[in-house]
Amino acid sequence: MPYSHIDLTSAADKTRGAAQDELAWSLADLRVELELPADFSDEVLKQAKEAVNAHTMPEPDYTELPFVTIDPPGSTDLDQAVLIERAGSGYRVYYAIADVPAFVRPGSALDVETRRRGQTIYAPDSRIPLHPEVIGEDAASLLPNQIRPAYVWEFDLDGEGRLTASALQRARIQSTAQLTYEEVQKDIDAGTAPESFNLLKEVGKARIALERARGGASLALPEQEVEHDGRRYLINARPPFEVENWNAQISLLTGMAAAELMLHGNVGILRTMPPPQADAVSEYRQQTKALGNPWPEDIPYGEYLRSLDTSDPKQLALMFAAASLFRGAGYTPFDGAAPPESVQAAVAAPYAHATAPLRRLVDRFVLPICEAIANNKKIPEWARQALPELPSLMASSDQLTSRVERESLNAVEAAVMSSFVGDVFDAVVISTRNGTSGTIQIKEPPVTARCEGKLTTGTTIRAELVSADIAKREVLFKTVDVG
């Protein structure tokens, strides 16, 4: 589950209790156990400051365009800014992406360090950034009312949201506001939003319709926050705001356009994923039947996932289980000819990571390659030479990030459940192992955990919480006989 925030202080009196300390220690131990990157070296920090001081703005001036950023509250590493205008019967979309390549000299200690890190790692209690603060949260971040360098995409769309033309160039921009998804959603719902936000809704919905038509899919998992009320930990879950889905469609549009540019130029790196394997599809279909919400044979998996109501614990379990259909994603570099496999199956089209260079290494190489191809310029040699190495760098980073997320989740869930040991819960059996143990999903708090006892997939049971060990990041239930 994606936890966006964890409050390790008591909301009642701001004093820390034993359980809170134990969770903080567990998360701190995790950073040591996984050997997560620590502070940047003095040399890297020095180079970052020198790069900022030596930077000169690109000549094209887009500062008159009223870009805005839309991010979670408290964000400081702002990768994207958006502006949408009506253009005849269609739309003109401007999408500005932070010009990180302008601040990282190839071969420098800073470059080496970002390659080692691969991406920003988000844990419930901390963030381990890809770039030093002077770059990632200041000079390259698209902060409001600050002139910043950016890669500016321009997309022309028809009335149904189809891309008809695109352009890309480096330019200076100035965001006019830093907004949150909640703020924009409230304005749209209240009818007080400026035209650009209403057009974001129109374009987002149109692009979602196109995604459905081509068979695309996504996992719309609820965002969760963990807080402490003075007595126990609580998980507060919320579904994504609609504007998050509309805004995500602009990012997808950009990634698809970047992929097409690189395929046209016969050089670049794609984010690829094979279609779900037959055995994974078969197993998932059986699970949907067991949990009482069968996946019809004639419905694409993307459409089925859109139908799930994640407020229902059984359907929430199915949404998480659907991760088995999204396996095998990786990066495919090519130079001289298009690769034989170029499609990202969940997107249902060729796709590239090109919109988050502050937080993801590979985007820093995709952007200058795309800009060169779009403007018939020579591709920077430093970007071209990095292509063979990027898949392994990103794979290592993805694996580490997955471990951080998984173990953080285990620690948080143990903390949430720590005050319920001995209590009995209604639960749904998600999967079993040899019929004597398995995984269950309880409704409240929304926790997935191991359970011992005679289990049958898809059944509703009563389960007693045996232990919730925060230090070991383990939660264990046992079945309760109902007589």
C-alpha positions as CSV (number, residue, x, y, z in Angstrom):
1,M,0.0,0.0,0.0
2,P,1.4,3.5,-0.9
3,Y,1.8,5.4,2.4
4,S,2.3,9.1,1.6
5,H,2.9,10.2,5.2
6,I,3.5,8.9,8.7
7,D,3.1,11.0,11.9
8,L,5.5,9.6,14.5
9,T,4.3,12.0,17.1
10,S,1.1,11.8,19.2
11,A,-1.7,14.0,18.0
12,A,-2.9,14.3,21.6
13,D,0.1,15.6,23.4
14,K,3.0,15.3,20.9
15,T,4.9,13.0,23.2
16,R,6.3,9.8,21.9
17,G,5.3,6.5,23.4
18,A,7.0,3.1,23.4
19,A,5.2,1.9,20.2
20,Q,6.0,5.1,18.4
21,D,9.7,4.9,19.4
22,E,9.7,1.2,18.3
23,L,8.3,2.1,14.8
24,A,10.8,4.9,14.4
25,W,13.7,2.6,15.4
26,S,12.4,-0.1,13.1
27,L,12.3,2.2,10.1
28,A,15.8,3.6,11.1
29,D,17.1,0.0,11.3
30,L,15.7,-0.7,7.9
31,R,17.8,2.1,6.4
32,V,20.9,0.5,7.9
33,E,19.9,-3.0,7.0
34,L,19.3,-2.2,3.3
35,E,22.4,0.1,3.2
36,L,20.3,3.0,1.9
37,P,22.2,6.0,0.6
38,A,23.0,8.6,3.3
39,D,24.0,12.2,2.9
40,F,25.7,13.4,-0.2
41,S,29.5,13.7,0.0
42,D,31.1,17.1,0.3
43,E,32.5,16.8,-3.3
44,V,29.0,16.1,-4.7
45,L,27.5,19.0,-2.8
46,K,30.3,21.3,-4.0
47,Q,29.7,20.3,-7.6
48,A,26.0,20.8,-7.3
49,K,26.4,24.3,-6.0
50,E,29.0,25.1,-8.7
51,A,26.5,23.8,-11.4
52,V,23.8,26.0,-10.0
53,N,26.0,29.1,-9.9
54,A,27.4,28.5,-13.4
55,H,24.0,27.8,-15.0
56,T,22.7,30.0,-17.8
57,M,19.1,30.1,-18.9
58,P,18.1,28.9,-22.4
59,E,17.0,31.7,-24.8
60,P,13.4,30.7,-25.7
61,D,11.2,32.5,-23.2
62,Y,7.9,31.0,-22.1
63,T,7.6,32.9,-18.9
64,E,4.4,34.6,-20.1
65,L,2.6,31.3,-20.1
66,P,0.6,30.7,-16.9
67,F,2.0,27.3,-16.0
68,V,1.0,25.7,-12.7
69,T,2.2,22.7,-10.8
70,I,-0.2,20.1,-9.2
71,D,1.4,17.8,-6.6
72,P,0.8,16.3,-3.2
73,P,0.9,18.8,-0.3
74,G,4.4,19.7,0.9
75,S,6.1,18.6,-2.3
76,T,9.3,20.5,-3.1
77,D,10.8,18.5,-5.9
78,L,8.4,19.7,-8.7
79,D,9.1,18.0,-12.0
80,Q,6.2,19.1,-14.1
81,A,4.1,22.2,-14.8
82,V,1.0,22.2,-17.1
83,L,-1.1,24.6,-19.1
84,I,-3.9,23.6,-21.4
85,E,-5.7,25.9,-23.9
86,R,-8.5,25.4,-26.3
87,A,-7.4,25.4,-29.9
88,G,-10.3,25.4,-32.3
89,S,-12.2,22.2,-31.8
90,G,-9.3,20.6,-30.0
91,Y,-6.6,21.5,-27.4
92,R,-3.1,22.8,-27.0
93,V,-1.2,21.2,-24.1
94,Y,2.0,22.7,-22.8
95,Y,3.9,20.4,-20.4
96,A,7.1,21.7,-18.9
97,I,9.6,19.2,-17.4
98,A,12.4,20.2,-15.1
99,D,15.7,20.6,-17.0
100,V,17.9,18.5,-14.7
101,P,20.5,17.7,-17.4
102,A,21.5,21.4,-17.3
103,F,22.8,20.9,-13.7
104,V,24.6,17.5,-13.9
105,R,27.9,17.4,-15.8
106,P,28.5,14.0,-17.4
107,G,31.3,12.1,-15.7
108,S,31.2,14.3,-12.6
109,A,31.0,13.0,-9.0
110,L,27.4,14.2,-9.0
111,D,26.7,12.2,-12.1
112,V,28.3,9.1,-10.6
113,E,26.3,9.5,-7.4
114,T,22.9,9.9,-9.2
115,R,23.7,6.8,-11.2
116,R,24.4,4.9,-8.0
117,R,21.1,6.1,-6.4
118,G,18.9,5.6,-9.5
119,Q,15.8,7.3,-8.0
120,T,14.4,9.1,-5.0
121,I,13.3,6.6,-2.4
122,Y,10.2,7.4,-0.4
123,A,9.8,5.8,3.0
124,P,6.9,6.5,5.5
125,D,9.2,8.6,7.7
126,S,11.7,10.0,5.2
127,R,12.8,10.7,1.7
128,I,16.2,9.8,0.2
129,P,16.6,12.2,-2.8
130,L,18.2,11.5,-6.1
131,H,19.8,14.9,-6.2
132,P,21.2,17.4,-3.6
133,E,18.6,19.8,-2.3
134,V,20.2,22.8,-4.1
135,I,19.2,21.2,-7.4
136,G,16.3,18.9,-6.6
137,E,14.4,21.2,-4.4
138,D,15.6,24.6,-5.6
139,A,17.4,25.5,-8.8
140,A,15.9,22.7,-11.0
141,S,12.5,22.4,-9.2
142,L,9.6,24.2,-11.0
143,L,8.8,26.3,-7.9
144,P,6.2,29.1,-8.2
145,N,7.1,32.6,-9.2
146,Q,10.7,31.5,-10.1
147,I,12.2,31.5,-13.6
148,R,13.4,28.0,-14.3
149,P,14.9,26.1,-17.2
150,A,12.6,23.3,-18.6
151,Y,12.0,21.0,-21.5
152,V,8.7,22.3,-22.8
153,W,6.5,19.9,-24.8
154,E,3.7,21.3,-26.9
155,F,0.9,18.9,-28.0
156,D,-1.9,19.6,-30.4
157,L,-4.9,17.3,-29.7
158,D,-8.1,16.9,-31.6
159,G,-11.5,17.1,-30.0
160,E,-11.3,13.4,-28.9
161,G,-7.9,13.9,-27.3
162,R,-5.8,12.3,-30.1
163,L,-2.3,13.6,-30.6
164,T,-2.1,15.4,-34.0
165,A,1.2,17.3,-33.6
166,S,4.0,17.8,-31.1
167,A,7.1,19.9,-30.5
168,L,9.8,20.0,-27.8
169,Q,12.4,22.5,-26.9
170,R,14.4,23.8,-23.9
171,A,13.1,27.1,-22.6
172,R,12.7,29.3,-19.6
173,I,9.4,29.2,-17.8
174,Q,7.8,30.5,-14.6
175,S,5.1,28.6,-12.8
176,T,2.4,30.9,-11.4
177,A,1.1,28.6,-8.6
178,Q,2.0,25.5,-6.7
179,L,-1.3,23.7,-6.1
180,T,-2.4,20.4,-4.6
181,Y,-4.7,17.8,-6.1
182,E,-7.3,18.5,-3.4
183,E,-7.3,22.3,-4.2
184,V,-7.7,21.8,-7.9
185,Q,-10.4,19.1,-7.4
186,K,-12.4,21.4,-5.1
187,D,-12.3,24.3,-7.6
188,I,-13.4,22.1,-10.5
189,D,-16.2,20.6,-8.5
190,A,-17.4,24.0,-7.3
191,G,-17.4,25.4,-10.8
192,T,-14.8,28.1,-9.8
193,A,-11.8,26.7,-11.6
194,P,-10.0,28.6,-14.3
195,E,-10.5,27.4,-17.9
196,S,-7.1,25.5,-17.9
197,F,-8.3,23.2,-15.1
198,N,-11.7,22.5,-16.8
199,L,-9.7,21.7,-19.9
200,L,-7.5,19.4,-17.9
201,K,-10.7,17.5,-16.9
202,E,-11.9,17.4,-20.6
203,V,-8.5,16.2,-21.9
204,G,-8.0,13.8,-19.1
205,K,-11.4,12.2,-19.7
206,A,-10.8,12.1,-23.4
207,R,-7.4,10.4,-22.9
208,I,-8.9,7.9,-20.5
209,A,-11.5,7.0,-23.1
210,L,-8.7,6.4,-25.6
211,E,-6.8,4.4,-23.1
212,R,-9.8,2.1,-22.6
213,A,-10.2,1.8,-26.4
214,R,-6.6,0.6,-26.8
215,G,-6.8,-1.8,-23.8
216,G,-4.7,0.1,-21.3
217,A,-4.8,-0.7,-17.6
218,S,-3.7,0.9,-14.3
219,L,-3.7,0.0,-10.6
220,A,-5.7,2.8,-8.9
221,L,-4.7,1.9,-5.3
222,P,-5.9,4.1,-2.4
223,E,-3.4,6.5,-0.8
224,Q,-2.9,5.8,2.8
225,E,-1.6,8.0,5.7
226,V,-0.5,6.6,9.1
227,E,-1.1,8.7,12.2
228,H,-1.1,8.3,15.9
229,D,-4.1,9.5,18.0
230,G,-2.4,9.4,21.4
231,R,-3.4,5.7,22.0
232,R,-2.8,3.8,18.8
233,Y,-1.8,4.0,15.2
234,L,-4.5,4.6,12.6
235,I,-4.5,4.1,8.8
236,N,-6.5,6.8,6.9
237,A,-7.1,5.8,3.4
238,R,-8.5,7.8,0.5
239,P,-9.1,7.0,-3.2
240,P,-7.3,9.1,-5.7
241,F,-8.8,12.4,-6.6
242,E,-10.2,12.4,-10.2
243,V,-7.8,15.2,-11.1
244,E,-4.9,12.9,-10.2
245,N,-6.1,10.5,-12.9
246,W,-6.6,13.4,-15.4
247,N,-3.2,14.8,-14.7
248,A,-1.6,11.3,-15.0
249,Q,-3.0,11.1,-18.5
250,I,-0.9,14.2,-19.5
251,S,2.2,12.4,-18.2
252,L,1.2,9.2,-20.1
253,L,0.7,11.3,-23.2
254,T,4.2,12.7,-22.8
255,G,5.7,9.3,-22.3
256,M,4.0,7.9,-25.4
257,A,5.2,10.9,-27.4
258,A,8.7,10.5,-26.2
259,A,8.7,6.8,-27.2
260,E,7.5,7.6,-30.7
261,L,10.1,10.3,-31.1
262,M,12.9,7.9,-30.1
263,L,11.5,5.1,-32.2
264,H,11.4,7.5,-35.2
265,G,15.1,8.4,-34.5
266,N,16.1,4.8,-33.9
267,V,17.8,5.6,-30.6
268,G,16.6,5.8,-27.1
269,I,15.3,3.8,-24.2
270,L,11.8,2.6,-23.6
271,R,9.9,1.4,-20.6
272,T,8.6,-2.0,-21.7
273,M,6.4,-4.7,-20.2
274,P,5.1,-8.0,-21.7
275,P,1.5,-8.9,-21.7
276,P,0.3,-10.8,-18.5
277,Q,1.5,-14.5,-18.7
278,A,-1.2,-17.1,-19.2
279,D,-0.7,-18.7,-15.8
280,A,-0.9,-15.4,-14.0
281,V,-4.1,-14.6,-15.8
282,S,-5.6,-18.0,-15.0
283,E,-4.6,-17.7,-11.3
284,Y,-6.0,-14.2,-11.1
285,R,-9.3,-15.3,-12.7
286,Q,-9.6,-18.0,-10.1
287,Q,-8.9,-15.5,-7.3
288,T,-11.6,-13.2,-8.6
289,K,-14.1,-16.1,-8.6
290,A,-13.0,-17.1,-5.1
291,L,-13.5,-13.5,-3.8
292,G,-17.0,-13.3,-5.3
293,N,-16.3,-10.8,-8.1
294,P,-15.4,-12.9,-11.2
295,W,-13.5,-11.4,-14.1
296,P,-15.6,-12.0,-17.2
297,E,-13.8,-13.7,-20.1
298,D,-14.9,-11.0,-22.6
299,I,-13.7,-8.0,-20.4
300,P,-10.1,-6.7,-20.8
301,Y,-8.2,-6.7,-17.5
302,G,-7.9,-2.9,-17.6
303,E,-11.6,-2.5,-17.8
304,Y,-12.1,-5.1,-15.0
305,L,-9.7,-3.2,-12.7
306,R,-11.6,0.1,-13.3
307,S,-14.8,-1.6,-12.1
308,L,-13.3,-2.5,-8.7
309,D,-14.5,-0.7,-5.6
310,T,-11.5,-0.5,-3.3
311,S,-13.7,0.5,-0.3
312,D,-14.8,-3.2,-0.3
313,P,-12.1,-5.3,1.4
314,K,-12.6,-8.2,-1.1
315,Q,-12.3,-5.9,-4.1
316,L,-9.3,-4.1,-2.5
317,A,-7.7,-7.4,-2.1
318,L,-8.3,-8.1,-5.8
319,M,-6.8,-4.7,-6.7
320,F,-3.6,-5.5,-4.9
321,A,-3.5,-9.1,-6.2
322,A,-3.7,-7.7,-9.8
323,A,0.0,-6.7,-9.4
324,S,0.7,-10.2,-10.6
325,L,-0.6,-9.1,-14.1
326,F,2.0,-6.2,-14.2
327,R,5.2,-8.2,-13.9
328,G,8.2,-8.1,-16.2
329,A,8.5,-4.3,-16.6
330,G,12.0,-3.1,-17.6
331,Y,13.9,-0.8,-19.8
332,T,14.8,-1.5,-23.4
333,P,17.7,0.6,-24.9
334,F,18.3,0.7,-28.7
335,D,20.6,2.5,-31.0
336,G,20.5,2.1,-34.8
337,A,17.2,0.2,-35.1
338,A,14.0,0.0,-33.2
339,P,13.8,-2.9,-30.7
340,P,11.7,-6.0,-31.6
341,E,9.6,-5.5,-28.5
342,S,8.6,-1.8,-27.9
343,V,5.2,-2.0,-26.1
344,Q,4.4,-1.4,-22.5
345,A,1.5,-3.7,-22.1
346,A,-0.3,-1.8,-19.3
347,V,-0.1,1.4,-21.4
348,A,-0.9,-0.7,-24.5
349,A,1.5,1.4,-26.6
350,P,5.2,2.2,-26.8
351,Y,6.1,4.3,-23.7
352,A,9.1,6.0,-22.1
353,H,9.8,7.6,-18.7
354,A,10.3,11.2,-19.5
355,T,8.4,13.3,-16.9
356,A,10.2,12.9,-13.6
357,P,14.0,13.7,-14.0
358,L,14.3,15.1,-10.5
359,R,13.2,11.8,-9.0
360,R,14.2,9.2,-11.6
361,L,17.6,8.8,-13.3
362,V,16.5,7.5,-16.7
363,D,14.4,10.5,-17.5
364,R,17.6,12.7,-17.5
365,F,18.8,10.8,-20.6
366,V,15.5,10.5,-22.4
367,L,14.8,14.2,-22.5
368,P,17.9,15.4,-24.3
369,I,17.6,12.5,-26.8
370,C,14.0,13.5,-27.5
371,E,14.9,17.2,-27.8
372,A,17.7,16.4,-30.3
373,I,15.5,14.2,-32.5
374,A,12.6,16.6,-32.4
375,N,14.8,19.5,-33.6
376,N,17.1,17.5,-36.1
377,K,20.1,18.0,-33.9
378,K,23.0,15.7,-33.0
379,I,22.1,13.5,-30.0
380,P,24.4,14.3,-27.0
381,E,27.1,11.6,-26.9
382,W,27.0,11.4,-23.1
383,A,23.3,10.4,-23.3
384,R,23.9,7.9,-26.1
385,Q,26.8,6.3,-24.3
386,A,24.7,5.8,-21.2
387,L,22.0,3.8,-22.8
388,P,23.4,0.2,-22.4
389,E,24.1,0.8,-18.7
390,L,20.7,2.4,-17.7
391,P,18.6,-0.8,-17.6
392,S,20.9,-2.4,-14.9
393,L,21.1,0.8,-12.9
394,M,17.3,1.2,-12.9
395,A,16.7,-2.4,-12.2
396,S,19.0,-2.3,-9.1
397,S,17.3,0.9,-8.0
398,D,13.8,-0.5,-8.5
399,Q,14.6,-3.6,-6.5
400,L,15.9,-1.6,-3.6
401,T,12.9,0.7,-3.7
402,S,10.5,-2.3,-3.7
403,R,12.3,-3.8,-0.7
404,V,12.0,-0.4,1.1
405,E,8.3,-0.2,0.3
406,R,7.6,-3.8,1.3
407,E,9.5,-3.7,4.6
408,S,8.2,-0.3,5.5
409,L,4.7,-1.5,4.9
410,N,5.4,-4.5,7.2
411,A,6.7,-2.3,10.0
412,V,3.8,0.2,9.7
413,E,1.2,-2.6,9.7
414,A,2.8,-4.2,12.7
415,A,2.6,-0.8,14.5
416,V,-1.0,-0.3,13.5
417,M,-1.9,-3.7,14.8
418,S,0.3,-3.6,17.9
419,S,-2.6,-2.4,20.2
420,F,-5.0,-5.2,18.9
421,V,-3.1,-8.3,20.0
422,G,-5.7,-10.9,21.1
423,D,-8.6,-9.2,19.3
424,V,-10.6,-11.1,16.7
425,F,-11.4,-9.8,13.2
426,D,-13.5,-10.6,10.2
427,A,-11.2,-11.4,7.3
428,V,-11.2,-12.6,3.7
429,V,-8.7,-15.3,2.7
430,I,-6.7,-14.1,-0.3
431,S,-4.4,-17.1,-0.8
432,T,-3.4,-20.3,0.9
433,R,-0.3,-22.5,1.2
434,N,-1.0,-26.2,1.6
435,G,-4.3,-25.4,3.3
436,T,-2.7,-24.8,6.7
437,S,-1.7,-21.2,6.3
438,G,-2.1,-18.3,4.0
439,T,-2.7,-14.6,3.6
440,I,-5.8,-12.7,4.8
441,Q,-7.2,-9.2,4.3
442,I,-9.0,-7.6,7.2
443,K,-11.3,-4.7,6.6
444,E,-10.5,-2.3,9.5
445,P,-7.7,-1.5,9.8
446,P,-7.1,-2.3,6.1
447,V,-4.2,-4.8,6.7
448,T,-3.0,-7.8,4.8
449,A,-1.2,-10.4,6.9
450,R,-0.2,-14.0,7.3
451,C,-2.6,-16.4,9.0
452,E,-2.2,-19.9,10.4
453,G,-5.0,-22.5,10.4
454,K,-7.2,-24.3,7.9
455,L,-7.9,-21.8,5.1
456,T,-9.8,-21.8,1.8
457,T,-9.2,-19.0,-0.7
458,G,-12.2,-16.7,-1.0
459,T,-13.9,-17.5,2.2
460,T,-14.7,-15.1,5.1
461,I,-13.3,-16.2,8.4
462,R,-12.7,-15.0,12.0
463,A,-9.1,-14.5,12.8
464,E,-7.3,-13.7,16.1
465,L,-4.3,-11.4,16.1
466,V,-1.5,-13.5,17.7
467,S,1.4,-11.1,17.4
468,A,2.4,-7.7,15.9
469,D,6.2,-7.5,16.1
470,I,7.3,-4.0,15.0
471,A,11.0,-4.7,15.3
472,K,10.7,-7.8,13.1
473,R,8.1,-6.2,10.9
474,E,5.8,-9.2,11.2
475,V,2.0,-9.6,11.8
476,L,0.5,-13.0,12.5
477,F,-3.1,-14.2,12.8
478,K,-4.6,-17.6,13.6
479,T,-8.1,-18.9,12.6
480,V,-10.8,-18.9,15.2
481,D,-13.3,-21.8,15.3
482,V,-16.8,-20.6,14.9
483,G,-19.1,-23.0,16.9
